[in-house]
Amino acid sequence: MEFDKLREVIADVLNVDPNEVTPETTFMEDLGADSLDVFQIVMRIEEAFEIEIPADKAEHITTVGEAVALIKSSRS
């Protein structure tokens, strides 16, 4: 469930096809995101999942799968 919702957030922020987004997809290399894009994605994740992601953890998110794991750990 987290992945599908996250995929929609990413597709919306980066204006990409949701089908391009897989757990192995990297934000910068595969999707062409820059640091501002990643920041916007983190903000949208916090809003969509009603969680808070510490800045030190957000800086180390490079793949969609890592973002899903962080969402799951923040919700438990």
N, C-alpha and C positions, 0 to 999 in steps of 0.2 A: 504494500500500500504506500509506504513512504517513497519508494522509487517512482511510482507512477505520478504522484503529486509533485515530487521534485523534478521529474522530467518536464512536466508542464511549466514549472517555474523557470527552469533553465531555457526552455524553448522560447518562452515569452520574453525573457530578459535579453537573450542573445539573438532573437529572431531567426531561429534555426528550426528545422523539421524535428519534431519530437522523436522520430524514428532514428535519428542520428545519435541520440543520447542513450548510451549503454552504461552499465556499471564501470566498465573499463575506460570509458571516454575521459580524456583529460580536458580540463577547462581551457587551458592556454594553448597547448599544442594542437589538439584535435578540433576544438571549437573556436579558436582564435580569440578567446577572451583576454582582456587586459586586466590589470589590477583593479581598476574601477568597476569593470563588469563583475568580477568575482565579489567585490564588496557589495554591489547591488544584489547579487544572488544570495549572499549571506543574509542581507537585510530582509529579503523576500522569504527566505527559509524561516527566519525567526518569526516573521509575521504569520506565514502560512501554517507553521507547526506549533506556534505559541511556545517557543523556547527561546533561550538566550545562549548564544554561542560566544564564549570568551574569545577576545581578539587573538590571544596567543594560539588558540586552536584553529581559528579561522585562517590564520596565515599559512597553515600547513596543509590545507585541503588542496589536493591537486587533481583528484579524480572524482567522478560522480559516486563511485562506490564508497570512497572515504567520507563523502558528505552524508550518504545514507547511514553509514556506521555512526557518525557523529550525531545525527538526528536521533537514532535509536538509543544511543547512550545518554543523550540529554533528556530523553523522555522517561527514562527508568529511574 
